[in-house]
Amino acid sequence: MKKLFAMLLVAASTNAFAMDSYINDVTIGLFSVRGSAVLFAVTGGVPPEICNHWGTQFYLDTSTPNGKNLYASLLAAKMSNAKMNISYTVSTNPGLTNCPGETMAKPWAISIQ
């Protein structure tokens, strides 16, 4: 019985782990600042496993040190119209339109080309 319970617990918890994805060679499109959150969309490709919030695809929390660093990179990329690569945690509501910001894809690394 303990073995069965352990297997069910593992099976139930596998969806609790976030998955990561990436997209390459994109530029910043729509860009919106809302309090400590930055919402943005990319042009030049469609990121897999995202939801859409009024035309934006990514949610960045700028209240953390990493969020502030990523925000600085986004601003630099936006101002120079540079292509970039984005690594992110996928949305918890992929494919949904007008999803809540906190369920959107969250970038954790950005490289500017």
N, CA, C and O atoms as a printed pandas DataFrame, in Angstrom:
     atom_number atom_name residue_name chain_id  residue_number  x_coord  y_coord  z_coord
0              1         N          MET        A               1    0.821   -1.202    0.000
1              2        CA          MET        A               1    0.000    0.000    0.000
2              3         C          MET        A               1    0.865    1.266    0.000
3              4         O          MET        A               1    0.556    2.240   -0.686
4              5         N          LYS        A               2    1.949    1.236    0.777
5              6        CA          LYS        A               2    2.837    2.391    0.818
6              7         C          LYS        A               2    3.469    2.652   -0.542
7              8         O          LYS        A               2    3.645    3.800   -0.952
8              9         N          LYS        A               3    3.810    1.560   -1.239
9             10        CA          LYS        A               3    4.410    1.691   -2.570
10            11         C          LYS        A               3    3.423    2.329   -3.549
11            12         O          LYS        A               3    3.795    3.206   -4.328
12            13         N          LEU        A               4    2.179    1.889   -3.505
13            14        CA          LEU        A               4    1.145    2.440   -4.376
14            15         C          LEU        A               4    0.934    3.925   -4.086
15            16         O          LEU        A               4    0.823    4.730   -5.011
16            17         N          PHE        A               5    0.877    4.283   -2.816
17            18        CA          PHE        A               5    0.694    5.673   -2.427
18            19         C          PHE        A               5    1.868    6.522   -2.926
19            20         O          PHE        A               5    1.666    7.629   -3.425
20            21         N          ALA        A               6    3.091    6.005   -2.791
21            22        CA          ALA        A               6    4.274    6.738   -3.247
22            23         C          ALA        A               6    4.242    6.941   -4.756
23            24         O          ALA        A               6    4.592    8.018   -5.238
24            25         N          MET        A               7    3.825    5.913   -5.519
25            26        CA          MET        A               7    3.746    6.048   -6.970
26            27         C          MET        A               7    2.678    7.052   -7.375
27            28         O          MET        A               7    2.885    7.832   -8.304
28            29         N          LEU        A               8    1.537    7.044   -6.689
29            30        CA          LEU        A               8    0.481    8.009   -6.991
30            31         C          LEU        A               8    0.922    9.425   -6.661
31            32         O          LEU        A               8    0.606   10.366   -7.388
32            33         N          LEU        A               9    1.649    9.571   -5.569
33            34        CA          LEU        A               9    2.131   10.887   -5.173
34            35         C          LEU        A               9    3.103   11.437   -6.210
35            36         O          LEU        A               9    3.018   12.612   -6.566
36            37         N          VAL        A              10    4.018   10.617   -6.697
37            38        CA          VAL        A              10    4.965   11.036   -7.725
38            39         C          VAL        A              10    4.229   11.382   -9.015
39            40         O          VAL        A              10    4.536   12.392   -9.649
40            41         N          ALA        A              11    3.280   10.570   -9.403
41            42        CA          ALA        A              11    2.522   10.828  -10.634
42            43         C          ALA        A              11    1.741   12.126  -10.526
43            44         O          ALA        A              11    1.667   12.880  -11.496
44            45         N          ALA        A              12    1.165   12.397   -9.384
45            46        CA          ALA        A              12    0.378   13.617   -9.196
46            47         C          ALA        A              12    1.257   14.849   -9.140
47            48         O          ALA        A              12    0.824   15.932   -9.534
48            49         N          SER        A              13    2.480   14.708   -8.661
49            50        CA          SER        A              13    3.337   15.876   -8.499
50            51         C          SER        A              13    4.136   16.212   -9.745
51            52         O          SER        A              13    4.746   17.280   -9.793
52            53         N          THR        A              14    4.161   15.360  -10.749
53            54        CA          THR        A              14    4.969   15.655  -11.935
54            55         C          THR        A              14    4.473   16.885  -12.670
55            56         O          THR        A              14    5.277   17.581  -13.290
56            57         N          ASN        A              15    3.187   17.180  -12.627
57            58        CA          ASN        A              15    2.670   18.386  -13.276
58            59         C          ASN        A              15    3.007   19.644  -12.500
59            60         O          ASN        A              15    2.869   20.749  -13.026
60            61         N          ALA        A              16    3.448   19.498  -11.253
61            62        CA          ALA        A              16    3.775   20.666  -10.434
62            63         C          ALA        A              16    5.122   21.261  -10.821
63            64         O          ALA        A              16    5.412   22.403  -10.467
64            65         N          PHE        A              17    5.950   20.509  -11.542
65            66        CA          PHE        A              17    7.255   21.007  -11.936
66            67         C          PHE        A              17    7.127   21.816  -13.224
67            68         O          PHE        A              17    6.510   21.380  -14.196
68            69         N          ALA        A              18    7.726   23.004  -13.203
69            70        CA          ALA        A              18    7.667   23.873  -14.379
70            71         C          ALA        A              18    8.614   23.350  -15.449
71            72         O          ALA        A              18    9.639   22.738  -15.148
72            73         N          MET        A              19    8.257   23.599  -16.690
73            74        CA          MET        A              19    9.103   23.204  -17.812
74            75         C          MET        A              19    9.692   24.458  -18.437
75            76         O          MET        A              19    9.123   25.546  -18.341
76            77         N          ASP        A              20   10.834   24.288  -19.075
77            78        CA          ASP        A              20   11.505   25.411  -19.704
78            79         C          ASP        A              20   11.499   25.261  -21.216
79            80         O          ASP        A              20   11.416   24.158  -21.757
80            81         N          SER        A              21   11.590   26.411  -21.883
81            82        CA          SER        A              21   11.669   26.436  -23.326
82            83         C          SER        A              21   12.539   27.628  -23.719
83            84         O          SER        A              21   13.046   28.343  -22.855
84            85         N          TYR        A              22   12.707   27.837  -25.006
85            86        CA          TYR        A              22   13.487   28.975  -25.486
86            87         C          TYR        A              22   13.015   29.354  -26.882
87            88         O          TYR        A              22   12.361   28.576  -27.576
88            89         N          ILE        A              23   13.365   30.568  -27.265
89            90        CA          ILE        A              23   13.118   31.044  -28.623
90            91         C          ILE        A              23   14.308   31.900  -29.028
91            92         O          ILE        A              23   14.835   32.672  -28.228
92            93         N          ASN        A              24   14.721   31.753  -30.275
93            94        CA          ASN        A              24   15.911   32.451  -30.775
94            95         C          ASN        A              24   15.556   33.464  -31.857
95            96         O          ASN        A              24   14.512   33.374  -32.502
96            97         N          ASP        A              25   16.451   34.429  -32.036
97            98        CA          ASP        A              25   16.379   35.398  -33.139
98            99         C          ASP        A              25   15.077   36.184  -33.173
99           100         O          ASP        A              25   14.442   36.298  -34.221
100          101         N          VAL        A              26   14.678   36.727  -32.023
101          102        CA          VAL        A              26   13.460   37.537  -31.947
102          103         C          VAL        A              26   13.810   38.947  -31.491
103          104         O          VAL        A              26   14.877   39.178  -30.923
104          105         N          THR        A              27   12.911   39.880  -31.741
105          106        CA          THR        A              27   13.049   41.244  -31.240
106          107         C          THR        A              27   11.846   41.557  -30.363
107          108         O          THR        A              27   10.827   40.869  -30.411
108          109         N          ILE        A              28   11.981   42.603  -29.567
109          110        CA          ILE        A              28   10.903   43.021  -28.673
110          111         C          ILE        A              28    9.833   43.725  -29.489
111          112         O          ILE        A              28   10.136   44.621  -30.277
112          113         N          GLY        A              29    8.600   43.327  -29.307
113          114        CA          GLY        A              29    7.467   43.994  -29.937
114          115         C          GLY        A              29    6.778   44.872  -28.905
115          116         O          GLY        A              29    7.350   45.847  -28.418
116          117         N          LEU        A              30    5.546   44.513  -28.580
117          118        CA          LEU        A              30    4.777   45.238  -27.572
118          119         C          LEU        A              30    5.464   45.131  -26.220
119          120         O          LEU        A              30    5.955   44.066  -25.847
120          121         N          PHE        A              31    5.496   46.241  -25.487
121          122        CA          PHE        A              31    6.232   46.334  -24.224
122          123         C          PHE        A              31    5.384   47.151  -23.262
123          124         O          PHE        A              31    4.997   48.272  -23.590
124          125         N          SER        A              32    5.088   46.619  -22.087
125          126        CA          SER        A              32    4.211   47.310  -21.144
126          127         C          SER        A              32    4.742   47.150  -19.722
127          128         O          SER        A              32    5.083   46.044  -19.302
128          129         N          VAL        A              33    4.811   48.257  -18.985
129          130        CA          VAL        A              33    5.240   48.228  -17.586
130          131         C          VAL        A              33    4.017   48.458  -16.716
131          132         O          VAL        A              33    3.277   49.424  -16.904
132          133         N          ARG        A              34    3.813   47.556  -15.760
133          134        CA          ARG        A              34    2.667   47.654  -14.842
134          135         C          ARG        A              34    3.145   47.396  -13.424
135          136         O          ARG        A              34    3.258   46.246  -13.001
136          137         N          GLY        A              35    3.425   48.466  -12.690
137          138        CA          GLY        A              35    3.967   48.313  -11.339
138          139         C          GLY        A              35    5.341   47.674  -11.407
139          140         O          GLY        A              35    6.230   48.183  -12.090
140          141         N          SER        A              36    5.522   46.566  -10.708
141          142        CA          SER        A              36    6.814   45.872  -10.735
142          143         C          SER        A              36    6.853   44.777  -11.790
143          144         O          SER        A              36    7.771   43.957  -11.799
144          145         N          ALA        A              37    5.870   44.757  -12.676
145          146        CA          ALA        A              37    5.829   43.740  -13.728
146          147         C          ALA        A              37    6.052   44.382  -15.092
147          148         O          ALA        A              37    5.578   45.485  -15.365
148          149         N          VAL        A              38    6.781   43.671  -15.932
149          150        CA          VAL        A              38    6.953   44.063  -17.327
150          151         C          VAL        A              38    6.340   42.959  -18.169
151          152         O          VAL        A              38    6.702   41.790  -18.036
152          153         N          LEU        A              39    5.415   43.333  -19.031
153          154        CA          LEU        A              39    4.793   42.395  -19.957
154          155         C          LEU        A              39    5.293   42.745  -21.347
155          156         O          LEU        A              39    5.318   43.917  -21.722
156          157         N          PHE        A              40    5.690   41.738  -22.113
157          158        CA          PHE        A              40    6.192   42.036  -23.450
158          159         C          PHE        A              40    5.904   40.894  -24.409
159          160         O          PHE        A              40    5.635   39.763  -24.005
160          161         N          ALA        A              41    5.968   41.227  -25.687
161          162        CA          ALA        A              41    5.797   40.248  -26.765
162          163         C          ALA        A              41    7.022   40.327  -27.659
163          164         O          ALA        A              41    7.740   41.327  -27.666
164          165         N          VAL        A              42    7.247   39.268  -28.405
165          166        CA          VAL        A              42    8.370   39.238  -29.338
166          167         C          VAL        A              42    7.852   39.152  -30.768
167          168         O          VAL        A              42    6.745   38.676  -31.017
168          169         N          THR        A              43    8.672   39.622  -31.697
169          170        CA          THR        A              43    8.371   39.483  -33.116
170          171         C          THR        A              43    9.488   38.667  -33.750
171          172         O          THR        A              43   10.621   38.664  -33.268
172          173         N          GLY        A              44    9.160   37.986  -34.822
173          174        CA          GLY        A              44   10.146   37.174  -35.507
174          175         C          GLY        A              44   10.029   35.694  -35.200
175          176         O          GLY        A              44   10.836   34.893  -35.672
176          177         N          GLY        A              45    9.041   35.330  -34.424
177          178        CA          GLY        A              45    8.827   33.927  -34.087
178          179         C          GLY        A              45    7.707   33.804  -33.078
179          180         O          GLY        A              45    7.363   34.775  -32.404
180          181         N          VAL        A              46    7.142   32.629  -32.971
181          182        CA          VAL        A              46    6.076   32.378  -32.007
182          183         C          VAL        A              46    6.621   31.442  -30.932
183          184         O          VAL        A              46    6.928   30.283  -31.211
184          185         N          PRO        A              47    6.740   31.944  -29.706
185          186        CA          PRO        A              47    7.276   31.091  -28.652
186          187         C          PRO        A              47    6.329   29.933  -28.343
187          188         O          PRO        A              47    5.116   30.128  -28.266
188          189         N          PRO        A              48    6.879   28.721  -28.164
189          190        CA          PRO        A              48    6.022   27.597  -27.787
190          191         C          PRO        A              48    5.596   27.691  -26.329
191          192         O          PRO        A              48    6.313   28.253  -25.502
192          193         N          GLU        A              49    4.447   27.149  -26.021
193          194        CA          GLU        A              49    3.950   27.026  -24.646
194          195         C          GLU        A              49    3.780   28.370  -23.938
195          196         O          GLU        A              49    4.236   28.556  -22.810
196          197         N          ILE        A              50    3.120   29.294  -24.619
197          198        CA          ILE        A              50    2.842   30.598  -24.006
198          199         C          ILE        A              50    1.346   30.831  -23.999
199          200         O          ILE        A              50    0.597   30.166  -24.716
200          201         N          CYS        A              51    0.917   31.779  -23.184
201          202        CA          CYS        A              51   -0.449   32.288  -23.268
202          203         C          CYS        A              51   -0.342   33.759  -23.633
203          204         O          CYS        A              51    0.756   34.315  -23.666
204          205         N          ASN        A              52   -1.443   34.372  -23.897
205          206        CA          ASN        A              52   -1.467   35.739  -24.399
206          207         C          ASN        A              52   -2.238   36.616  -23.428
207          208         O          ASN        A              52   -3.342   36.262  -23.012
208          209         N          HIS        A              53   -1.665   37.763  -23.061
209          210        CA          HIS        A              53   -2.347   38.727  -22.206
210          211         C          HIS        A              53   -2.370   40.072  -22.923
211          212         O          HIS        A              53   -1.405   40.834  -22.869
212          213         N          TRP        A              54   -3.484   40.352  -23.593
213          214        CA          TRP        A              54   -3.669   41.596  -24.329
214          215         C          TRP        A              54   -2.501   41.875  -25.265
215          216         O          TRP        A              54   -1.990   42.994  -25.318
216          217         N          GLY        A              55   -2.088   40.859  -25.997
217          218        CA          GLY        A              55   -1.038   41.012  -26.989
218          219         C          GLY        A              55    0.372   40.759  -26.487
219          220         O          GLY        A              55    1.316   40.762  -27.278
220          221         N          THR        A              56    0.535   40.542  -25.192
221          222        CA          THR        A              56    1.869   40.244  -24.663
222          223         C          THR        A              56    1.993   38.749  -24.387
223          224         O          THR        A              56    0.992   38.052  -24.218
224          225         N          GLN        A              57    3.229   38.268  -24.343
225          226        CA          GLN        A              57    3.477   36.838  -24.199
226          227         C          GLN        A              57    4.287   36.474  -22.964
227          228         O          GLN        A              57    4.227   35.336  -22.499
228          229         N          PHE        A              58    5.046   37.427  -22.427
229          230        CA          PHE        A              58    5.957   37.150  -21.319
230          231         C          PHE        A              58    5.677   38.079  -20.136
231          232         O          PHE        A              58    5.256   39.223  -20.305
232          233         N          TYR        A              59    5.919   37.557  -18.948
233          234        CA          TYR        A              59    5.745   38.297  -17.695
234          235         C          TYR        A              59    7.076   38.307  -16.969
235          236         O          TYR        A              59    7.648   37.249  -16.704
236          237         N          LEU        A              60    7.575   39.494  -16.647
237          238        CA          LEU        A              60    8.846   39.632  -15.947
238          239         C          LEU        A              60    8.618   40.389  -14.647
239          240         O          LEU        A              60    8.143   41.525  -14.662
240          241         N          ASP        A              61    8.954   39.768  -13.527
241          242        CA          ASP        A              61    8.840   40.395  -12.210
242          243         C          ASP        A              61   10.130   41.152  -11.933
243          244         O          ASP        A              61   11.178   40.541  -11.723
244          245         N          THR        A              62   10.058   42.473  -11.931
245          246        CA          THR        A              62   11.259   43.291  -11.750
246          247         C          THR        A              62   11.561   43.586  -10.284
247          248         O          THR        A              62   12.450   44.386   -9.992
248          249         N          SER        A              63   10.844   42.961   -9.365
249          250        CA          SER        A              63   11.126   43.186   -7.938
250          251         C          SER        A              63   12.261   42.299   -7.425
251          252         O          SER        A              63   12.673   42.433   -6.273
252          253         N          THR        A              64   12.769   41.398   -8.263
253          254        CA          THR        A              64   13.876   40.520   -7.867
254          255         C          THR        A              64   15.166   41.003   -8.526
255          256         O          THR        A              64   15.110   41.687   -9.547
256          257         N          PRO        A              65   16.325   40.661   -7.964
257          258        CA          PRO        A              65   17.587   41.063   -8.601
258          259         C          PRO        A              65   17.716   40.533  -10.034
259          260         O          PRO        A              65   18.142   41.268  -10.925
260          261         N          ASN        A              66   17.356   39.274  -10.264
261          262        CA          ASN        A              66   17.426   38.729  -11.622
262          263         C          ASN        A              66   16.438   39.441  -12.539
263          264         O          ASN        A              66   16.749   39.705  -13.700
264          265         N          GLY        A              67   15.253   39.752  -12.025
265          266        CA          GLY        A              67   14.266   40.480  -12.815
266          267         C          GLY        A              67   14.767   41.847  -13.245
267          268         O          GLY        A              67   14.519   42.279  -14.371
268          269         N          LYS        A              68   15.469   42.526  -12.352
269          270        CA          LYS        A              68   16.026   43.842  -12.689
270          271         C          LYS        A              68   17.103   43.721  -13.764
271          272         O          LYS        A              68   17.178   44.551  -14.670
272          273         N          ASN        A              69   17.933   42.689  -13.662
273          274        CA          ASN        A              69   18.972   42.477  -14.681
274          275         C          ASN        A              69   18.348   42.172  -16.037
275          276         O          ASN        A              69   18.779   42.706  -17.059
276          277         N          LEU        A              70   17.331   41.309  -16.043
277          278        CA          LEU        A              70   16.658   40.972  -17.295
278          279         C          LEU        A              70   15.949   42.191  -17.887
279          280         O          LEU        A              70   15.929   42.376  -19.104
280          281         N          TYR        A              71   15.370   43.018  -17.016
281          282        CA          TYR        A              71   14.700   44.236  -17.475
282          283         C          TYR        A              71   15.699   45.161  -18.172
283          284         O          TYR        A              71   15.388   45.735  -19.215
284          285         N          ALA        A              72   16.895   45.306  -17.601
285          286        CA          ALA        A              72   17.922   46.138  -18.227
286          287         C          ALA        A              72   18.291   45.582  -19.613
287          288         O          ALA        A              72   18.485   46.345  -20.560
288          289         N          SER        A              73   18.384   44.262  -19.723
289          290        CA          SER        A              73   18.686   43.635  -21.015
290          291         C          SER        A              73   17.562   43.878  -22.017
291          292         O          SER        A              73   17.816   44.144  -23.192
292          293         N          LEU        A              74   16.312   43.785  -21.544
293          294        CA          LEU        A              74   15.172   44.039  -22.430
294          295         C          LEU        A              74   15.181   45.474  -22.950
295          296         O          LEU        A              74   14.939   45.720  -24.132
296          297         N          LEU        A              75   15.462   46.414  -22.054
297          298        CA          LEU        A              75   15.503   47.815  -22.475
298          299         C          LEU        A              75   16.595   48.042  -23.516
299          300         O          LEU        A              75   16.380   48.742  -24.506
300          301         N          ALA        A              76   17.761   47.453  -23.291
301          302        CA          ALA        A              76   18.859   47.597  -24.249
302          303         C          ALA        A              76   18.477   46.991  -25.597
303          304         O          ALA        A              76   18.743   47.580  -26.645
304          305         N          ALA        A              77   17.859   45.823  -25.567
305          306        CA          ALA        A              77   17.446   45.167  -26.817
306          307         C          ALA        A              77   16.364   45.978  -27.526
307          308         O          ALA        A              77   16.387   46.105  -28.750
308          309         N          LYS        A              78   15.424   46.523  -26.770
309          310        CA          LYS        A              78   14.338   47.313  -27.358
310          311         C          LYS        A              78   14.880   48.591  -27.995
311          312         O          LYS        A              78   14.501   48.944  -29.111
312          313         N          MET        A              79   15.768   49.282  -27.280
313          314        CA          MET        A              79   16.296   50.550  -27.774
314          315         C          MET        A              79   17.152   50.370  -29.028
315          316         O          MET        A              79   17.179   51.248  -29.890
316          317         N          SER        A              80   17.849   49.243  -29.133
317          318        CA          SER        A              80   18.729   49.017  -30.280
318          319         C          SER        A              80   18.088   48.132  -31.342
319          320         O          SER        A              80   18.692   47.866  -32.382
320          321         N          ASN        A              81   16.856   47.673  -31.081
321          322        CA          ASN        A              81   16.154   46.772  -31.994
322          323         C          ASN        A              81   16.989   45.522  -32.301
323          324         O          ASN        A              81   16.961   44.989  -33.410
324          325         N          ALA        A              82   17.728   45.076  -31.286
325          326        CA          ALA        A              82   18.620   43.925  -31.455
326          327         C          ALA        A              82   17.843   42.614  -31.356
327          328         O          ALA        A              82   16.839   42.513  -30.652
328          329         N          LYS        A              83   18.339   41.619  -32.082
329          330        CA          LYS        A              83   17.783   40.277  -31.945
330          331         C          LYS        A              83   18.294   39.677  -30.648
331          332         O          LYS        A              83   19.384   39.999  -30.176
332          333         N          MET        A              84   17.479   38.798  -30.085
333          334        CA          MET        A              84   17.875   38.174  -28.836
334          335         C          MET        A              84   17.357   36.750  -28.762
335          336         O          MET        A              84   16.504   36.336  -29.548
336          337         N          ASN        A              85   17.885   36.018  -27.811
337          338        CA          ASN        A              85   17.448   34.669  -27.492
338          339         C          ASN        A              85   16.884   34.715  -26.078
339          340         O          ASN        A              85   17.465   35.346  -25.195
340          341         N          ILE        A              86   15.761   34.052  -25.864
341          342        CA          ILE        A              86   15.101   34.067  -24.556
342          343         C          ILE        A              86   14.896   32.636  -24.079
343          344         O          ILE        A              86   14.340   31.802  -24.794
344          345         N          SER        A              87   15.351   32.366  -22.868
345          346        CA          SER        A              87   15.033   31.112  -22.178
346          347         C          SER        A              87   13.986   31.444  -21.136
347          348         O          SER        A              87   14.089   32.464  -20.454
348          349         N          TYR        A              88   12.974   30.591  -21.004
349          350        CA          TYR        A              88   11.867   30.927  -20.115
350          351         C          TYR        A              88   11.177   29.681  -19.570
351          352         O          TYR        A              88   11.280   28.586  -20.122
352          353         N          THR        A              89   10.475   29.893  -18.473
353          354        CA          THR        A              89    9.591   28.878  -17.922
354          355         C          THR        A              89    8.260   29.023  -18.636
355          356         O          THR        A              89    7.716   30.123  -18.725
356          357         N          VAL        A              90    7.735   27.922  -19.142
357          358        CA          VAL        A              90    6.520   27.981  -19.959
358          359         C          VAL        A              90    5.312   28.411  -19.123
359          360         O          VAL        A              90    5.321   28.329  -17.895
360          361         N          SER        A              91    4.286   28.867  -19.817
361          362        CA          SER        A              91    3.045   29.299  -19.188
362          363         C          SER        A              91    2.330   28.121  -18.525
363          364         O          SER        A              91    2.421   26.979  -18.975
364          365         N          THR        A              92    1.623   28.434  -17.451
365          366        CA          THR        A              92    0.786   27.409  -16.818
366          367         C          THR        A              92   -0.561   27.303  -17.511
367          368         O          THR        A              92   -1.353   26.415  -17.195
368          369         N          ASN        A              93   -0.835   28.214  -18.470
369          370        CA          ASN        A              93   -2.070   28.191  -19.261
370          371         C          ASN        A              93   -1.750   28.313  -20.745
371          372         O          ASN        A              93   -2.235   29.245  -21.386
372          373         N          PRO        A              94   -0.951   27.409  -21.320
373          374        CA          PRO        A              94   -0.573   27.588  -22.722
374          375         C          PRO        A              94   -1.779   27.616  -23.649
375          376         O          PRO        A              94   -2.716   26.830  -23.513
376          377         N          GLY        A              95   -1.725   28.550  -24.600
377          378        CA          GLY        A              95   -2.784   28.670  -25.588
378          379         C          GLY        A              95   -3.943   29.546  -25.174
379          380         O          GLY        A              95   -4.781   29.887  -26.010
380          381         N          LEU        A              96   -4.018   29.923  -23.904
381          382        CA          LEU        A              96   -5.133   30.735  -23.413
382          383         C          LEU        A              96   -4.972   32.184  -23.855
383          384         O          LEU        A              96   -3.857   32.706  -23.865
384          385         N          THR        A              97   -6.058   32.829  -24.216
385          386        CA          THR        A              97   -6.050   34.245  -24.556
386          387         C          THR        A              97   -6.504   35.037  -23.345
387          388         O          THR        A              97   -7.439   34.647  -22.646
388          389         N          ASN        A              98   -5.829   36.160  -23.102
389          390        CA          ASN        A              98   -6.087   37.027  -21.960
390          391         C          ASN        A              98   -5.937   36.292  -20.633
391          392         O          ASN        A              98   -6.783   36.391  -19.745
392          393         N          CYS        A              99   -4.837   35.553  -20.525
393          394        CA          CYS        A              99   -4.542   34.840  -19.283
394          395         C          CYS        A              99   -4.031   35.827  -18.229
395          396         O          CYS        A              99   -3.504   36.882  -18.582
396          397         N          PRO        A             100   -4.180   35.502  -16.949
397          398        CA          PRO        A             100   -3.646   36.361  -15.899
398          399         C          PRO        A             100   -2.121   36.460  -16.010
399          400         O          PRO        A             100   -1.459   35.484  -16.363
400          401         N          GLY        A             101   -1.576   37.617  -15.714
401          402        CA          GLY        A             101   -0.143   37.845  -15.866
402          403         C          GLY        A             101    0.731   36.824  -15.179
403          404         O          GLY        A             101    1.738   36.395  -15.742
404          405         N          GLU        A             102    0.367   36.424  -13.970
405          406        CA          GLU        A             102    1.221   35.503  -13.218
406          407         C          GLU        A             102    1.262   34.095  -13.812
407          408         O          GLU        A             102    2.106   33.291  -13.418
408          409         N          THR        A             103    0.366   33.782  -14.754
409          410        CA          THR        A             103    0.390   32.465  -15.398
410          411         C          THR        A             103    1.116   32.498  -16.745
411          412         O          THR        A             103    1.198   31.478  -17.430
412          413         N          MET        A             104    1.641   33.659  -17.124
413          414        CA          MET        A             104    2.324   33.807  -18.407
414          415         C          MET        A             104    3.713   33.172  -18.358
415          416         O          MET        A             104    4.213   32.833  -17.285
416          417         N          ALA        A             105    4.323   33.017  -19.520
417          418        CA          ALA        A             105    5.707   32.536  -19.596
418          419         C          ALA        A             105    6.624   33.546  -18.912
419          420         O          ALA        A             105    6.449   34.756  -19.054
420          421         N          LYS        A             106    7.610   33.029  -18.164
421          422        CA          LYS        A             106    8.496   33.899  -17.399
422          423         C          LYS        A             106    9.951   33.693  -17.846
423          424         O          LYS        A             106   10.517   32.615  -17.666
424          425         N          PRO        A             107   10.548   34.742  -18.430
425          426        CA          PRO        A             107   11.942   34.613  -18.877
426          427         C          PRO        A             107   12.894   34.507  -17.690
427          428         O          PRO        A             107   12.684   35.137  -16.654
428          429         N          TRP        A             108   13.948   33.698  -17.854
429          430        CA          TRP        A             108   14.983   33.609  -16.812
430          431         C          TRP        A             108   16.380   33.854  -17.380
431          432         O          TRP        A             108   17.348   33.956  -16.627
432          433         N          ALA        A             109   16.485   33.947  -18.705
433          434        CA          ALA        A             109   17.771   34.308  -19.313
434          435         C          ALA        A             109   17.508   34.957  -20.666
435          436         O          ALA        A             109   16.650   34.508  -21.426
436          437         N          ILE        A             110   18.254   36.018  -20.958
437          438        CA          ILE        A             110   18.142   36.727  -22.222
438          439         C          ILE        A             110   19.551   36.981  -22.729
439          440         O          ILE        A             110   20.400   37.472  -21.985
440          441         N          SER        A             111   19.803   36.655  -23.976
441          442        CA          SER        A             111   21.085   37.003  -24.587
442          443         C          SER        A             111   20.808   37.859  -25.821
443          444         O          SER        A             111   19.965   37.527  -26.654
444          445         N          ILE        A             112   21.531   38.951  -25.914
445          446        CA          ILE        A             112   21.369   39.890  -27.032
446          447         C          ILE        A             112   22.426   39.573  -28.072
447          448         O          ILE        A             112   23.601   39.395  -27.753
448          449         N          GLN        A             113   21.987   39.504  -29.329
449          450        CA          GLN        A             113   22.926   39.171  -30.411
450          451         C          GLN        A             113   23.597   40.409  -30.949
451          452         O          GLN        A             113   24.418   40.318  -31.862
